[in-house]
Amino acid sequence: MLLRHAKSDWSEAGLHDFDRPLNERGRQAAPLMGAHLATHALLPDRILCSTARRARETLALMLPHLSGDSDVGLTRRLYDEGEDDYVAIIHALGGNAHSLMLIAHNPAIQATALALIGNGNPALRDEIAEKFPTAALAVIDFDAESWADVEKDSGRVVAFFRPKLLAGGITGEAANES
């Protein structure tokens, strides 16, 4: 599962990108996505989250909706590195989890999804290629023994969820999703 962090706040001039918090729409979207995951039993065994503030806040707002145990790892690598490195992060840090979620940033999260998808619903791949909005989630299935065995073009896209299409959406989301 590849999740782009929820919408961040750009209102404070001079704030370092790494330290940007979520805005109000992001604070609404993150728990909405968490509830959607719980409703559809998409509960990750392991979550790897960027250490950037907006990603950590997204995770914190989703966690109350995710029942059961998830091993959560925070890594600066998801902030600093690009899509080729996200695959390396999956290989290195996926561990023995059955289901893995990355909470990270664009354009790397979108590029990673597109790099990993080899088959599945072509309409979903096209939607991911067109736009990967904030708090969106791509669900990709792999026929691999371990995360270290996951290769580019080997995944099957099974879902692409966007907050504006869940439970009536988020106020103002249609105006600007990025």
Order of alpha helices (4+ residues) and beta strands (2+ residues): beta-alpha-beta-alpha-beta-alpha-alpha-beta-alpha-beta-alpha-beta-beta
